[in-house]
Amino acid sequence: MRTIKVLELLHALKSHEKAAFSAYLTSPYFLPAPEYPRLLQLLETLPLSTQELPKTELYGRLFPQQPFDDQQLRYLLSDFTERLEHFFLLRQLAGEKEESALLQLEALHARETSKAYQHAARRFESIDRYESAKHFHRHYRAAEIRQEFAAQHGARDEVTDYVELADNLDRFYFLRKLQLQCERINYRNVLAREFDVSLIDEITRHVLRNQFLGSPLIETYYQVLQLLSGPEPETAFQSLLQLLEAHRDRFSVEDLNNVYQYVKNHCIRRINLGDEVYRERLFGIYQNILADERLMRHDYLSPWEYKNIVTLGLRLRQEAWVADFIELHLHHLPPNERDNAHTYNSAMLCYYRKQYRQAVKLLQTVEFTDLYYQLDARSILLKVYFETYESESLLHHISAFKIFLRRNKLVSAYQRKIYENFIRYALKIFRSSDSESKRKALAEEIRSVDHISDRAWLLEQLE
């Protein structure tokens, strides 16, 4: 479907930015056209799905006393679009104080304002303190500017300048190479084609031999790479936990999130392989994340992460902790997701507390806006009917669940497989005899199945 550029940009404006953009359009500094405010009002009435701008109508509203001039309107729309893109640039720059400080440093050096430049240099060093690839690249650029400034003012210390210049360039380059290799390994199962990260073996040997260039973040991504592809992933996992504990205050929020995601994924892989120790480890990692104010302020918690934390806590029998978590961290979710997430996760808590009637009542009020809610809610209902021995309701629900899996086109082949196996074995257990040997054989069969949902719950029913 065709998208009109100016409408796409307008719809990308956040609600709190609209007044700011309107003020920007009328600022005398930017030499505004008098038609901009009216054009903004007219374009805001058009939906994003608009396939063709109503040019004649727009022109008539903007210039009611003039005959239609297509070229004039095109020039006006083009200039308006450029203003909108420039506004986004200003907003982006305002949100990146480190990059703004570096650009200010460059501007003051270019204008040869020595005292102001030196003040800006000190400010830049105080602001840009969290390690990241961007941090190292900015400090490489700052060292270049400082070198030029020293040359102009006859104060160059060549050895010191070049060492800092080279070190920051190396840190940026080697860190990005390590990050790319980690991404390549992590996503190789979903990428359409493979790609190689050149010199990666030489780089890993070099950073190891040179004490990670004095950077805890480079050491951290080195350990992530060992976690993903090294011979001793458990050693790398423990090293990562120690590095996060010791240096988390030095890392950017983006890198903290990335590294925690690798660590969480490792835990989930181990859990899926039946290593139950990793449930406790993953729970501890989530608790560390929730206790980190920088991480929690940075962005909303996704509803699925919120649900995963609740599920994990409940499986570890931490009902009291989960009850507090549901209430205390609800405000970290996107506002439009809060009611549904609260209802669904409260239903989960009720189920684990064996408050079955209340669990079913809550699930009936969940808005199934997402496939995962639908699948999980159906699984909980199956468990409720199973544990309360409601044979008729269980069989009816299983039949409806199977139809849902078969007919819903949003259900992936993998999801269909794990839930079909879950249903099949739940029914087998429900119909099984009390023979201990047969139940043991059924338990072994469940343990041997590769793709199945809620394996632990199924095995519990055979104990």
Disulfide bonds with the S-S distance in Angstrom:
none
